[in-house]
Amino acid sequence: MSDELTNGRKGNGEDDAESSAFAVVDRRPNFDASGAAPPEPRYPSFVEELKSRAEEAERRAREISAAYRRIDEERDAFRERLGRDLERRLDIARAEIMRRIIPALDDLDRAIAAAHAAPDPDALLAGVMLIRDRLLQALAAEGVEKIETGGRPFDPSVAEAVSTEKTDDPARDNLVVEELERGYVLRGALLRPARVKVARAERASQPSHEDP
């Protein structure tokens, strides 16, 4: 019996040794413990291609939008520069016209001074005519021309009839008999219509037909 106990204890000791020698080791990575991010999920190839195309389309859309914004900014800047340039050119043109007209004002001042000094009306008339000629020359240099209306048929596109004059001659009907204010055109464009008096022939009254 003692041998059995001894053998039994011996057998238990061998089992304990075998149990202590066997152990299970978990070698799976512990992402929670290390704090590393889990790997990105793998998509099928066609999904990745679609995703790449979408990203490329978004990038190109942003580039096109930025290009349009630059074009708008450049266009607005060009309009501002063009407006300033046109205004500057107009100022230069106005100044040049005024330089040509101002000497005529000097002639008017001299004519007025001469009229006070000399009672001769002929000298005053000659001075005024000289001033008018200088003004006409300044206007002609800018392309301004007079509208000739005297003795010509009335043309409502370039003249305005402010009064009429009766005539017995049918050939003078609708002719301009007097120019009250001269009209002008600038390179074919009407600046101011002429104000004229027009002849009107009297129409013979038609005899009335009475019933017998």
C-alpha positions in Angstrom: 0.0 0.0 0.0 2.9 2.3 0.8 4.3 1.6 -2.7 1.0 2.5 -4.2 0.9 5.8 -2.4 4.5 6.4 -3.3 3.8 5.6 -6.9 0.6 7.7 -6.7 2.5 10.7 -5.4 5.2 10.1 -8.0 2.6 10.0 -10.8 1.0 13.2 -9.6 4.4 14.9 -9.5 5.1 14.0 -13.1 1.7 15.3 -14.2 2.3 18.5 -12.3 5.7 18.9 -14.1 4.1 18.3 -17.4 1.3 20.8 -16.7 3.8 23.5 -15.6 5.9 22.9 -18.7 3.0 23.6 -21.2 1.8 27.2 -21.7 -0.2 29.0 -24.4 1.3 32.3 -25.7 -1.0 34.8 -27.5 1.1 36.3 -30.3 -1.7 38.4 -31.9 -1.0 42.1 -32.2 -2.8 44.1 -29.5 -3.6 47.5 -31.3 -5.6 48.8 -28.3 -2.5 48.4 -26.1 0.0 49.9 -28.5 -2.3 52.8 -29.6 -1.5 52.3 -33.3 -4.2 53.0 -35.9 -5.8 49.9 -37.5 -4.8 49.4 -41.1 -7.0 51.1 -43.8 -9.5 48.8 -45.4 -8.7 47.5 -48.8 -11.1 48.3 -51.5 -11.5 46.5 -54.8 -9.5 47.9 -57.7 -12.4 49.4 -59.6 -13.6 51.2 -56.4 -10.1 52.7 -55.9 -10.1 53.8 -59.5 -13.4 55.5 -59.1 -12.2 57.2 -55.9 -9.0 58.4 -57.7 -11.1 59.8 -60.6 -13.4 61.6 -58.2 -10.5 63.2 -56.4 -8.9 64.2 -59.7 -12.2 65.8 -60.9 -12.5 67.7 -57.6 -8.9 69.0 -58.0 -9.6 70.1 -61.6 -12.9 71.8 -60.6 -11.0 73.8 -57.9 -8.4 74.8 -60.5 -11.0 75.9 -63.0 -12.9 77.9 -60.4 -9.7 79.6 -59.4 -8.9 80.4 -63.0 -12.4 81.9 -63.6 -11.9 84.1 -60.5 -8.6 85.3 -61.9 -10.2 86.0 -65.2 -12.9 88.1 -63.6 -10.4 90.0 -61.5 -8.3 90.7 -64.6 -11.3 91.8 -66.6 -12.5 94.2 -63.9 -9.0 95.7 -63.7 -8.9 96.0 -67.5 -12.2 97.8 -67.5 -11.0 100.2 -64.9 -7.8 100.9 -66.8 -9.8 101.4 -70.1 -12.2 103.8 -68.4 -9.4 105.9 -66.9 -7.6 105.9 -70.3 -10.8 107.1 -72.1 -11.4 109.8 -69.6 -7.9 111.0 -69.9 -8.2 111.1 -73.7 -11.4 113.1 -73.4 -9.8 115.5 -71.1 -7.0 116.0 -73.5 -9.4 116.5 -76.4 -11.5 119.0 -74.4 -8.4 121.0 -73.5 -7.2 121.1 -77.1 -10.6 122.5 -78.2 -10.6 125.1 -75.5 -7.1 126.2 -76.5 -8.4 126.9 -80.0 -11.5 128.8 -78.8 -9.8 130.9 -76.1 -8.0 133.2 -78.6 -11.4 134.1 -80.0 -12.4 135.4 -76.6 -9.2 137.5 -76.6 -10.3 139.0 -79.9 -13.7 139.7 -78.5 -12.2 141.6 -75.6 -10.1 143.6 -78.0 -13.1 144.4 -80.2 -15.1 145.6 -77.3 -12.2 147.8 -76.1 -11.9 149.2 -79.7 -15.6 149.9 -79.9 -15.4 152.1 -76.8 -12.3 153.9 -78.1 -13.4 154.5 -81.7 -17.0 155.3 -82.7 -16.4 153.9 -86.2 -18.8 151.0 -86.6 -16.9 149.6 -89.6 -13.8 148.9 -87.5 -16.0 147.1 -84.9 -17.8 145.1 -87.6 -14.4 144.0 -89.1 -13.2 142.9 -85.7 -16.3 140.9 -85.0 -16.2 139.2 -88.4 -12.5 138.3 -87.7 -13.5 136.7 -84.5 -16.3 134.7 -86.1 -13.9 133.4 -88.8 -11.4 132.3 -86.1 -14.1 130.4 -84.3 -15.3 128.7 -87.5 -11.7 127.7 -88.2 -11.4 126.2 -84.7 -14.6 124.2 -85.2 -13.7 123.1 -88.7 -10.4 121.7 -87.3 -12.5 119.4 -85.1 -14.7 118.3 -88.0 -17.6 120.7 -87.5 -19.3 121.9 -90.6 -22.1 124.4 -91.3 -25.4 123.2 -92.6 -26.3 125.1 -95.8 -30.1 125.7 -95.8 -30.7 129.2 -97.4 -32.7 128.9 -100.7 -32.8 125.1 -100.4 -35.8 122.8 -99.9 -36.7 122.5 -96.2 -35.2 119.3 -94.8 -36.7 118.3 -91.4 -33.7 116.0 -90.7 -31.3 118.9 -90.4 -33.5 121.9 -89.8 -36.4 123.1 -87.7 -39.1 125.4 -89.1 -39.8 128.0 -86.5 -41.9 130.3 -88.8 -43.5 130.4 -92.3 -43.9 133.0 -95.0 -46.7 133.0 -97.5 -45.7 133.1 -101.2 -47.7 133.4 -104.4 -45.0 131.5 -106.4 -45.6 127.8 -106.3 -41.9 127.2 -107.2 -40.9 128.7 -103.9 -43.1 126.5 -101.8 -41.3 124.7 -99.0 -38.0 126.6 -99.6 -36.0 128.1 -96.8 -36.3 131.9 -97.2 -34.3 132.8 -94.0 -31.9 131.2 -91.7 -32.5 132.4 -88.1 -29.9 130.1 -86.5 -27.3 128.1 -88.4 -27.0 124.4 -87.8 -23.9 122.3 -87.5 -22.8 118.7 -88.1 -19.8 116.9 -86.7 -18.4 114.4 -89.2 -21.9 113.7 -90.5 -23.6 113.6 -87.1 -26.1 116.4 -86.3 -24.8 118.7 -83.6 -27.6 121.3 -83.8 -30.4 121.7 -86.3 -30.8 125.0 -88.1 -33.7 127.2 -87.2 -35.3 128.6 -90.4 -38.2 130.3 -92.0 -40.0 128.4 -94.7 -42.1 129.6 -97.6 -45.6 128.3 -98.0 -47.6 128.7 -101.2 -51.2 129.6 -100.7 -53.5 126.8 -102.0 -56.3 127.9 -104.2 -59.6 127.1 -102.5 -61.6 124.5 -104.3 -65.0 125.7 -105.5 -67.9 124.2 -103.7 -70.4 122.1 -105.8 -73.9 123.0 -104.9 -76.8 120.8 -105.9 -79.0 122.5 -108.6 
